[in-house]
Amino acid sequence: MTNHARIQSMSGWRSCLPILVGAVAASACGGGDQVVRQAPEVTVAQPVVRPIQPYVDFTGTTQAVEAAEIRARVGGVLERQLFSASDIVNQGDVLFVIEQEQYRAARDEAVASVRSSVADSALKESNLERVRIAIETNAVSRQDLDRAQAERDAAVAAVLGARARLTKAQLDYDYTSVRSPITGQVGRRRVDPGNLVGFGEQTLLTTVNRMQPMHVFFNAPEWVVLAMVRAMDEARQVVDDEAMMETVGREEELSESEIQAQKRVATVLVGTAADADTFPFQGYIDFIGNTVDPSTGTIELRGVFENEDLLLFPGLFVRVRVLAMETRDALLVDERAIGTDLGGKYMYLVGEDNMVERVYVTVGQPQPDGTIVVESGIEVGDTYISNGLLRARPGLPVTPLTEEELAQRQAAMQGQAGAAADEEPEAEE
């Protein structure tokens, strides 16, 4: 191509530029409504007011109401085991038997010694009586009377000593039958039958824990305990007054357990590691310590749980939730509506012209239904963004939809999609 041709071609291309620019501008001006970004859709709601029961959470440990270490109190060969591990045993049940022959023989020997001592004491008593009669006729001397009386006293003392040895021998023989001192669940055996136990030390054989009820110990700050004590006293007074009104004329029918049940007003819940975020066990507080730990500023408390299903074991670390005595009205919002930045907790409110406003709030306790208490920052009647915080920006508009409107729109879209799917095969034909 010659230079003259190239110049003509370039001049022709330049002549087309104004036309292309004008076309683009006209397109932009004519289609402006299509490129304006639509305000993002968000889900909105309004705070609700309803009564709640405040609570405080702690960490505690479970402990058996009664626990006993079963030890050998006499020496010998462990002969038999009369239980299975994890059995429920009653107080007085025999758990182990230690060889009994030597202790039975010692007991029988002590019985014979008592009988001999009693017989000798009777003889000495008879001799004393004869000497007393003889001294009245001066047949014997005063010294003979003193000697007879001393022999009688020694014989009586010998009887007492023999009976004491019999008691000890009987105890040693009884200890060969190792019994449970409490009712509860027995653990595994620590020593197998056939081993020598009880010599040099009281050998640990097994343990028994009373599983019903179960205690839970935890520590709470002093301000929590003081508030709890005041509330418990007020509630107990109300309960006592109501009980008095209801039981007039039938005081003799009101048992001690009923009276104690009426005074159980401090409710405490417990959850284990297997219960996720739930608290399936419910009990009551029956003990508050009498000393504040100066290093932590806390007071020890104890909860009592029936443990009917035996799902609580001694030594568990548990989550403890102490419920307040009374409920109160609270302002609740969806927990998803709470955001966090360097300024603290915040929410997005939707105001006039659907403009977004960020407000900082003070939140309280979360609730099991997914809501959370808002102490300050919003009021009843405010409209807040419950879902879609990432799509909203302060100072920019949004398209607010309620949960119902969102559900209706989704149902309509699903219906349209289904109708389109049904019509598509016909269009292909």
Secondary structure, DSSP 8 states (H G I E B T S, - for coil): --HHHHHHHHHHHHHHHHHHHHHHHHHHHHTHHHHS----EEEEE--EEEEE--EEEEEEEEEESSEEEEE--S-EEEEEE---TT-EE-TT-EEEEE--HHHHHHHHHHHHHHHHHHHHHHHHHHHHHHHHHHHHTTSS-HHHHHHHHHHHHHHHHHHHHHHHHHHHHHHHHHHTEEE-SS-EEE---SS-TTSEESSSS--EEEEEE--SSEEEEEEEEHHHHHHHHHHHHHHHHHHHHHHHHHTTT-GGG--HHHHHHHT---EEEEE-GGGTT---EEEEEEEE-SS-BTTTTEEEEEEEE--TT----TT-EEEEEEE-SS-EEEEEEEGGG-EEETTEEEEEEE-GGGBEEEEE-EEEEE-TTSEEEEEES--TT--EEEE-GGG--TTSB-EEE-HHHHHHHHHHHHHHHHHHHHHHHHHH-
